[in-house]
Amino acid sequence: MLFEVEKNALKIITENWNVSELDLEKLIVGADNILLNNSIFKEEILIISNQVRTKDKKRADILGLDKDGRGVIIELKKGKGHLGVDMQALQYLADFSRYTGKDFINKFQGKDSKWSSEDIISFLESENLERVNQKNRIILIANSFDSTLFSMGEWLAEKGVPFKCIEYKAIKANDKRLISFTTVFDRTNESLYSIGFTYNDRAPKYFWHNIGRADLDWWKHLIKYSQIPACFENSPGDRGEQILKSYIKDDVIIAYATGIGAIGYGVLEDPKYKLIESKSEENLRKIDSCFHRLSISWKYVVNDFNYGIRPSDLKGYEIYHPVSTSATIANEKAKKLIEDIDNNQFAGFSKQHIALH
């Protein structure tokens, strides 16, 4: 329930916004910003296509991939989700499961897809596309759900089909249309089984890290404060905090700006996480909405985006640009790129001697 605060009293906002299934689909498909995508699904889903025709000439709402390469059937309902919706999704899943690897991508990617095969490789953090759609899962999105559907979800999860239900609430308040998404049932592998190791058990790696916006003042601000950022909901425990805390000492971070390319690299020599306040001097007020920060020792950076290493130049290293906030890079490939930066093979990169703040 949503309340409006009037002086010291709460006023219930009850005016609903009647969003159609098609409008809801357009909103979700149009949420190409990974941060927004993650806020809806609580995980990173790469949307491959929508209104996908099946062999029975029906249309599945949305088809995507998760980070494990599993095909994701996403079905939307304007009203209440109940038994029967799951069977429809299962029918689509059975149809689409016939295609795996490159066949899946070629079949469903479509001519108008904004994601190339290279984007998919980057998203999966693997060049092995043969694992694509070897397994499948279902996500249902509805205004509410019949609890009997959750029993079916439990059964499907036991049979190896991860199942998630997301409720949406659409409200109109003061001429503004608001919509929220809440996961009300989740039986994916990650929710069923706790992971038996910690991040500190691994060896240091190389990572892409997207700085959030391609703004030079923002980038110089991060250089000045020796930080990498993450946004999301800017609240404790959200995906932004999880990403930054997943890094460990001696990880190497290659900074990336969308549309620009690689703009610098640094080492997490003494990584310290913080969630800054909006009034902090570390907040670049004109631009900043990324309050999660992690300290980094920048080694080489560009001070002019014209010198960023473009995605086309990165192909020579068999490295593909990231489509998510953070993505691993194969050690040998990343080492070669950094070696060339250190040896001045790329103009515009300058060595940093800035102490951590």
C-alpha positions, 0 to 999 in steps of 0.5 A: 500500500502506498501513502502520501504524507500530509503534514503529520498524517498519512493519506492512502493513495488508492487510485489504480492505473490500469496498465494493459498486458501489452503496455506492461510488456513494452515497459519491461522490454524497453527497460534496456538499462541493466540497473532497471532490469535488475530492479524488476527481476532481482537478477540480470536477465538479457531480453532476447525477444518479445511476442515470440511465435510458437509452433502452434502459432501462439505468442510468448510474451518475452524470451530471455537468458539468465547469467547461466545461459538458461532460457527464460520464459516470461509471461505477463498477466494483467489480473490475477495469476492462477493455475493454467498460466503456468501450463501455458508457460510450460507449453512455450518452454517445451517448444523453445527447448528444442533449440540450443546454443547458436540455433537458439540465438539464430532462431529467436534473436530477430533482425531488430534485436539490440543484442549481437552475439558478442553482447550475449558472449559478454553477458554470459562471460563465456564464448561457449554459446553451446550451453545456451538454453540447455536448461530453462526456467519460468518467470510469471508477472501478474497483479496478484497470484493465487496461492495454489500456483505456488504449490505448482511452482514448488513441484516444477522446481523439484523437477528441475524447472526454476520458477519465480513469480513477480507482483506488480502494482500500478498506481496513479498519484498526483498525475504521475504513474507509478509502478512497483515490482515485488518478488513474491515466490522464488524457486531458482537454484540460488534461492533454494541452495546456499553457496558453500564458499565465500568470495575470499576463497577465490584467486584475484581476477580481472573484471570489467566495471561499468561506471554507470554513465559516460560523463567525463566530469563523473569519470574525473570525480571517480579518479579524484576520489579513487573509487568505482561506483555502483547504483541500483537502489542505493540502499543497504544490501541491494545489488550495487552493494553485492557487486562491490563486495564481491570483489576481493583484494588484488582484483584488477578492474578495467573501467568501462563507459557505455559508448566510449569503451575502456577508459582506465584500469586499477587494482583493488589494493585495499578495497573499502566499501562505503554507502555515501550520503547525498550530502557527502562531498563525494557526491557529484550532485549534478550527476551522481545517483550512484552512492555505493563506492569501493576504493581502488588504486587507479593505475592508468586512466584517460582524461579525454573520452576521445582516447577510450579504447573502442569495442572495435579495438578490443576485438583484437584481444578477443575481449567483448564490451560488457552489457552488465555492471560487472563482468569477468575477463579471461586472465590472459586476454586482460593481461595482454590489454593491460600490458599494451596500456602500460607500454603506451600502445594506446594514446591518451592514457596517463599513469596515476600517482594519486593516493587513496582518499 
